[in-house]
């Protein structure tokens, strides 16, 4: 298994991929948040996080789409 996944100019650590959907038109990769923020007052509060997404469209980026598809096949059990 490769340590990193390169998509165009982006290099992704697979450990940070929290969700990936792939279909005939392309794929969408959700990257786990690096930061969590929020506030607390007397036992109640709020927690927020911001997920980043990487989208690869088969029509626009066929090489990257094929690379992701191959990576999924190699790393599926």
One Martini backbone bead per residue (centre of mass of N, CA, C, O) as a GRO file, in nm:
protein
   77
    1UNK     BB    1   0.096   0.036   0.023
    2UNK     BB    2   0.068   0.353  -0.009
    3UNK     BB    3   0.136   0.643   0.175
    4UNK     BB    4   0.035   0.809  -0.078
    5UNK     BB    5  -0.196   1.029  -0.257
    6UNK     BB    6  -0.192   1.145  -0.588
    7UNK     BB    7  -0.375   1.448  -0.694
    8UNK     BB    8  -0.217   1.609  -0.885
    9UNK     BB    9  -0.128   1.867  -0.649
   10UNK     BB   10  -0.220   1.648  -0.441
   11UNK     BB   11  -0.138   1.518  -0.113
   12UNK     BB   12  -0.251   1.218   0.049
   13UNK     BB   13  -0.327   1.085   0.353
   14UNK     BB   14  -0.506   0.798   0.404
   15UNK     BB   15  -0.563   0.840   0.716
   16UNK     BB   16  -0.753   1.112   0.642
   17UNK     BB   17  -0.970   0.937   0.524
   18UNK     BB   18  -1.327   0.921   0.587
   19UNK     BB   19  -1.442   0.946   0.280
   20UNK     BB   20  -1.561   0.763  -0.022
   21UNK     BB   21  -1.688   0.838  -0.348
   22UNK     BB   22  -1.786   0.636  -0.637
   23UNK     BB   23  -1.840   0.687  -0.988
   24UNK     BB   24  -1.882   0.743  -1.327
   25UNK     BB   25  -1.814   1.066  -1.291
   26UNK     BB   26  -1.666   1.024  -0.999
   27UNK     BB   27  -1.510   1.167  -0.700
   28UNK     BB   28  -1.527   1.182  -0.330
   29UNK     BB   29  -1.321   1.329  -0.075
   30UNK     BB   30  -1.299   1.303   0.276
   31UNK     BB   31  -1.141   1.498   0.511
   32UNK     BB   32  -1.028   1.508   0.802
   33UNK     BB   33  -1.015   1.701   1.060
   34UNK     BB   34  -0.761   1.910   1.210
   35UNK     BB   35  -0.992   2.079   1.352
   36UNK     BB   36  -1.137   2.165   1.672
   37UNK     BB   37  -1.412   2.361   1.780
   38UNK     BB   38  -1.539   2.570   2.060
   39UNK     BB   39  -1.770   2.576   2.345
   40UNK     BB   40  -1.787   2.636   2.713
   41UNK     BB   41  -2.067   2.636   2.960
   42UNK     BB   42  -2.158   2.483   3.229
   43UNK     BB   43  -2.168   2.191   3.052
   44UNK     BB   44  -2.213   2.353   2.784
   45UNK     BB   45  -2.213   2.339   2.410
   46UNK     BB   46  -1.981   2.343   2.125
   47UNK     BB   47  -1.890   2.157   1.823
   48UNK     BB   48  -1.652   2.207   1.556
   49UNK     BB   49  -1.609   2.120   1.204
   50UNK     BB   50  -1.399   2.096   0.897
   51UNK     BB   51  -1.452   1.962   0.599
   52UNK     BB   52  -1.269   1.833   0.336
   53UNK     BB   53  -1.270   1.834  -0.027
   54UNK     BB   54  -1.220   1.601  -0.303
   55UNK     BB   55  -1.261   1.640  -0.655
   56UNK     BB   56  -1.310   1.394  -0.922
   57UNK     BB   57  -1.344   1.412  -1.268
   58UNK     BB   58  -1.346   1.211  -1.535
   59UNK     BB   59  -1.360   1.427  -1.763
   60UNK     BB   60  -1.123   1.623  -1.641
   61UNK     BB   61  -0.958   1.363  -1.469
   62UNK     BB   62  -0.875   1.064  -1.582
   63UNK     BB   63  -0.608   0.987  -1.440
   64UNK     BB   64  -0.701   1.031  -1.144
   65UNK     BB   65  -0.943   0.844  -1.151
   66UNK     BB   66  -0.782   0.584  -1.219
   67UNK     BB   67  -0.595   0.598  -0.972
   68UNK     BB   68  -0.817   0.570  -0.758
   69UNK     BB   69  -0.943   0.308  -0.855
   70UNK     BB   70  -0.683   0.141  -0.824
   71UNK     BB   71  -0.635   0.200  -0.521
   72UNK     BB   72  -0.895   0.066  -0.424
   73UNK     BB   73  -0.842  -0.219  -0.538
   74UNK     BB   74  -0.566  -0.264  -0.381
   75UNK     BB   75  -0.718  -0.184  -0.079
   76UNK     BB   76  -0.914  -0.409  -0.095
   77UNK     BB   77  -1.077  -0.698   0.065
   0.00000   0.00000   0.00000
